[in-house]
Amino acid sequence: MNSIKTLKLTGGALIILASINAWSQTSESAAASASTGATTSSEGSSKSSIRKANRALSKKVLQSLTKGGVNTAGINVLVKGSAVTLAGHVADPADIDKAGTIAKGVSGVTSVKNALTINQGGQ
């Protein structure tokens, strides 16, 4: 039973990750990727700095959730730019709205997609 639950949670997280990566590109980024096929070292460092900023914002949101009294054990915070997606499960239904509100209040976050679900015991 636990392995099925783990597989469901992992599958759900992978679906969310895939959907985040499939967000539409802006015309500027699409034009830039279409115009050059080769990457330069400056592009590599900017991608690296973007990933670093995304990780930092993710950590900041998780810390805010913890300080706000939300159990973050089953929560994944996915960040793309300044858009945050909360994925996973919580034990208390009230924590879903609470987590969304807290995440919106973190500086640097412009939008929050709340994909949290209630953890149902015994499944």
C-alpha positions in Angstrom: 0.0 0.0 0.0 2.8 2.4 0.9 4.6 1.7 -2.4 1.5 2.5 -4.4 1.0 5.8 -2.5 4.6 6.7 -3.1 4.3 5.9 -6.8 1.2 8.0 -7.1 2.9 10.9 -5.4 6.0 10.6 -7.5 3.9 10.4 -10.7 1.9 13.4 -9.7 5.1 15.4 -9.0 6.5 14.4 -12.4 3.4 15.5 -14.2 3.6 18.8 -12.5 7.2 19.2 -13.4 6.5 18.4 -17.0 3.6 20.9 -17.1 5.8 23.6 -15.7 8.5 22.9 -18.3 5.8 23.1 -21.0 4.8 26.7 -20.2 4.6 28.8 -23.3 7.6 30.9 -24.2 7.5 34.6 -24.6 8.1 35.9 -28.1 11.5 37.3 -27.0 12.8 34.0 -25.7 11.4 32.0 -28.6 13.0 34.4 -31.1 16.3 34.2 -29.2 16.3 30.4 -29.2 15.3 30.2 -32.9 17.9 32.7 -34.0 21.0 31.0 -32.5 21.6 27.3 -32.1 24.9 27.6 -30.3 25.2 28.5 -26.6 27.8 30.8 -25.3 29.5 30.7 -21.9 27.5 33.9 -20.9 24.2 32.1 -21.6 25.4 29.1 -19.5 26.2 31.4 -16.6 22.9 33.2 -16.8 21.0 29.9 -16.8 23.0 28.9 -13.8 22.2 32.1 -12.0 18.5 31.7 -12.9 18.5 28.2 -11.4 20.3 29.5 -8.3 17.7 32.3 -7.9 14.8 29.7 -8.4 16.3 27.5 -5.7 16.8 30.4 -3.3 13.2 31.5 -3.8 12.0 28.0 -3.3 13.9 27.7 0.0 12.5 31.1 1.0 8.9 30.0 0.4 9.5 26.7 2.3 10.9 28.6 5.3 7.9 31.0 5.3 5.5 28.1 5.2 7.3 26.4 8.1 7.2 29.7 10.1 3.5 30.1 9.3 2.7 26.7 10.9 2.3 24.6 7.8 3.9 21.1 7.9 6.1 21.1 4.8 7.0 17.4 4.9 4.8 16.5 1.9 5.1 19.8 0.0 7.3 20.6 -3.0 7.8 24.2 -4.0 8.5 24.5 -7.7 9.7 27.9 -9.0 10.1 29.2 -12.5 11.1 32.8 -12.6 8.9 34.4 -9.9 6.0 32.0 -10.4 5.6 29.4 -7.6 3.8 26.1 -7.8 2.9 24.3 -4.5 2.6 20.6 -5.1 2.2 17.6 -2.8 -0.1 16.9 0.1 -1.1 18.3 3.5 -2.9 16.6 6.4 -5.3 19.5 7.2 -7.6 20.9 4.5 -7.1 24.4 6.0 -3.4 24.2 5.3 -4.0 24.3 1.5 -5.4 27.8 1.6 -3.0 28.9 4.3 0.0 27.7 2.3 -1.2 29.6 -0.8 -1.7 32.8 1.2 1.7 32.5 2.8 3.5 31.8 -0.5 1.8 34.9 -2.1 3.2 37.0 0.7 6.8 36.1 0.1 8.8 38.8 -1.5 9.8 37.9 -5.0 6.7 35.8 -5.7 4.4 37.2 -8.4 2.0 34.3 -8.8 1.2 31.1 -6.9 -0.4 27.9 -8.4 -1.7 25.8 -5.5 -1.8 22.1 -6.5 -1.8 20.8 -2.9 -4.1 17.9 -2.0 -5.3 16.4 1.3 -3.4 13.4 2.5 -6.0 10.7 3.0 -4.8 8.1 5.5 -5.1 4.4 4.7 -4.5 4.6 1.0 
